[in-house]
Amino acid sequence: MKILITGGCGFIGSNLVRMFLTATEHTVLNLDALTYAGNHHSLDDLTAHSRYRFAHADICDPATLKKHVDDFQPDWIIHLAAESHVDRSIDDTNQFIQTNIIGTYNLLEAARSHFDSLKGDGKSRFRFLHVSTDEVYGSLGSSGHFTEETAYDPHSPYSASKASSDHLVRAWATTYSLPVLLTNCSNNYGPYQFPEKLIPVVILKALRDEAIPVYGDGENVRDWIYVLDHVEAIHAVIARGRCGQTYNIGANNERRNIDLVRLLCALLDELRPRADGKSYAEKIRFVPDRPGHDFRYAIDATKIQEELGWSPKQDLISGFRETIKWYLDNSTWWQNILDNSYKLERLGSKNNR
């Protein structure tokens, strides 16, 4: 297959590109605007790969986008390009509207034009997979799980923009018969994650001997999935999923934020002990909560497990251990980011000032 991946230099995207190039015979075109979170160094070792192509392009530029689709003639399009950080969406909503909604519309139109031009086997094998988030479902109480039938109830500018893009994708399937699939996943963690999200923030703050921030009282609950498990699930969905269907992707790994942070500190105590012998946990500090902070997310992944035979490989602790090892072994990757575009500063706290 020829696979066009948008946002392939991002966190999930770079892991997906790597998986396709190392575990399949598919050819990949990575289309990325290289915004702050798009890091081409995440794929430095694959730039000369015979089945890899890169295009520096923005999905908000419809003419350029259509040209790349027309030239590459993809069998599959996997749409990952998005603004994705809730805190950042609070500070700069416009960019989320432009990229996540308008950009998705542009890609759908390019895909529709391409699909309409196909015939025979080319038309029958074409797929458009839109990668989304569990945050579109809103917030759970102390019990229950999100299923594919859960009503949408987004609470942040980020989740509202992703919910909008999900609805656009489904509308293009119904109106124009575009063969689409959607995935809604729980919180990802693992290699190459831009250091503004919780897990890399904890790891890097600890390694730099800085205070480790925890929002509110740390009682908010998130469902975590190791990114390499997630990209394998994406592969399963686009290769074997039923067109028009949504598949929730999760690893049944719920943790209160404070419990997760304490686990990461304990693993760091083991893997990189502090010189003074104290635990990293003593650096934990509670900070004012995020505005509109959803209480709990939890995914029911029964559908993808039963229909497609996918299940996560990492357990409740092993993925976190592997992630810390990766950050310890790849300090050049994250140090380059901290030296340039991002300083681990707090975002999304306008309403708390």
PyMOL commands that set and color helices and strands:
alter all, ss='L'
color gray80, all
select helices_A, chain A and resi 11-23+40-46+62-72+86-91+93-117+120-125+134-137+157-176+198-207+227-240+257-271+280-283+302-308+318-329+331-340+350-352
alter helices_A, ss='H'
color red, helices_A
select strands_A, chain A and resi 2-6+27-32+52-56+76-79+127-133+180-185+187-189+212-215+221-226+246-249+254-256+284-287
alter strands_A, ss='S'
color yellow, strands_A
deselect
rebuild
show_as cartoon
